[in-house]
Amino acid sequence: MIEFEVNDMTCGHCVNAITQAVATVDASAKVEIDLPTHRVRISGSDQAQRLAEAIREAGYSPVLIG
């Protein structure tokens, strides 16, 4: 599992944008988002760097945890 902290994720629109960004890298990855803690957990993918880049391109600032 890959986990990011995305402090500038604040609303449902952000959740949708990040989910779509992840899908552009790995459409089969499972995305779990905890908005109150600003955590994005992605399972089924091992492409942390590419996922981070896609989230950045969507306008957010992911920080890899772990």
Buried (B, 14 or more C-beta within 10 A) or exposed (E): EBBBBBEEBEEEEBBEBBBEBBEEBBEEBEBEBEBEEBBBBBEEBEBBEBBBBBBEEBEBEBEEEE
